[in-house]
Amino acid sequence: MENKISIEMKPIGYIETPYMGNAPFQPVEDDEQEFCIVLEPEYAQGLEKLSTFKYIYVLFYLDRIESNDKLLVSPSWSDKKDIGVFATRSPNRPNPIGLSIVSIKKIENNIIFISGIDVFDDTPVLDIKPYIQDLDNKPDANYGWVNQGSDASHLALHIKGIPHKH
Ligand SMILES: C[S@@+](CC[C@H](N)C(=O)[O-])C[C@H]1O[C@@H](n2cnc3c(N)ncnc32)[C@H](O)[C@@H]1O
C-alpha cells in the first residue's frame, strides 16, 4: 500500500509519570502519585481557559512500541483471540497514537497537573482537547467484543486499568 502523504508532527510537550518500564493498560484515575504534562513554553498561551474544564483528552505518541506491523493483535483480555488492531486499544498500531481521558488537578504556567495516565515517563504529547459534557458522552455506548466471555467484575478491572493476574 503506497502512502499518499507523509505527516510530520512535533511534540507540544512531554508527560511526566512515575512509570518507567511498566504502565497500566488504561489510566488509573485515583493513583495518588504525581502526573503532569509539561508543555513547551511556546504553547503555554494555548492553555488559556483550559482550567475551566474538568477533563481533557490527551493524545500522545507511543514512542517506545515494540512493533507496529501486525493488523491482528491479541490483547491480554481477548482470551488469546486475534482481534483487528483498530478494534483494540493496543499500543502496537500502524500510527502509534494513544488517547487517554484524565482530569485536571491544576494548571501552573506551562504545566498541567493531571490524574493518573497510562504512559511511560517522558512520553511525547501530540495534542490536548477538552472533554465536553454531552458532546463527548454517548450513553448508549457498548463493550463490543470486550465483554464476550468475561464476567462483569473481571471486565471492570480491565476497563479501569487495574493490574491483575489472569
Ligand atoms: C494499552 S495502551 C492504551 C493507551 C491509551 N489509553 C489508548 O487507549 O490509546 C497503554 C499501554 O501502552 C504502553 N505504553 C505507555 N507509554 C508508552 C510509550 N511511550 N511507548 C510505547 N508504549 C507505551 C504501556 O504498556 C501501557 O500499558
The ligand as a Tripos MOL2 file, in Angstrom:
@<TRIPOS>MOLECULE
LIG
   27    29     1     0     0
SMALL
NO_CHARGES

@<TRIPOS>ATOM
      1 C1         -2.9610   -0.2250   26.1020 C.3       1 LIG1
      2 S1         -2.1640    1.3490   25.8240 S.3       1 LIG1
      3 C2         -3.5550    2.4190   25.9530 C.3       1 LIG1
      4 C3         -3.1830    3.8450   25.6680 C.3       1 LIG1
      5 C4         -4.3810    4.7760   25.6140 C.3       1 LIG1
      6 N1         -5.1220    4.8250   26.8590 N.3       1 LIG1
      7 C5         -5.2770    4.3850   24.4770 C.2       1 LIG1
      8 O1         -6.2960    3.7360   24.7220 O.co2     1 LIG1
      9 O2         -4.9640    4.7340   23.3380 O.co2     1 LIG1
     10 C6         -1.3100    1.6040   27.3330 C.3       1 LIG1
     11 C7         -0.0270    0.8170   27.3190 C.3       1 LIG1
     12 O3          0.8750    1.4290   26.4040 O.3       1 LIG1
     13 C8          2.1990    1.1730   26.7820 C.3       1 LIG1
     14 N2          2.9090    2.4480   26.7410 N.ar      1 LIG1
     15 C9          2.7610    3.5030   27.5670 C.ar      1 LIG1
     16 N3          3.5770    4.5140   27.2140 N.ar      1 LIG1
     17 C10         4.2440    4.0860   26.1060 C.ar      1 LIG1
     18 C11         5.2300    4.6750   25.2670 C.ar      1 LIG1
     19 N4          5.7000    5.9030   25.4800 N.pl3     1 LIG1
     20 N5          5.6890    3.9370   24.2170 N.ar      1 LIG1
     21 C12         5.2300    2.6870   23.9920 C.ar      1 LIG1
     22 N6          4.3080    2.0740   24.7580 N.ar      1 LIG1
     23 C13         3.8280    2.7650   25.8100 C.ar      1 LIG1
     24 C14         2.1680    0.5870   28.1870 C.3       1 LIG1
     25 O4          2.4350   -0.7840   28.0670 O.3       1 LIG1
     26 C15         0.7090    0.7980   28.6280 C.3       1 LIG1
     27 O5          0.2650   -0.2530   29.4510 O.3       1 LIG1
@<TRIPOS>BOND
     1     1     2 1
     2     2     3 1
     3     2    10 1
     4     3     4 1
     5     4     5 1
     6     5     6 1
     7     5     7 1
     8     7     8 2
     9     7     9 1
    10    10    11 1
    11    11    12 1
    12    11    26 1
    13    12    13 1
    14    13    14 1
    15    13    24 1
    16    14    15 ar
    17    14    23 ar
    18    15    16 ar
    19    16    17 ar
    20    17    18 ar
    21    17    23 ar
    22    18    19 1
    23    18    20 ar
    24    20    21 ar
    25    21    22 ar
    26    22    23 ar
    27    24    25 1
    28    24    26 1
    29    26    27 1
@<TRIPOS>SUBSTRUCTURE
     1 LIG1         1 GROUP 0 **** ****
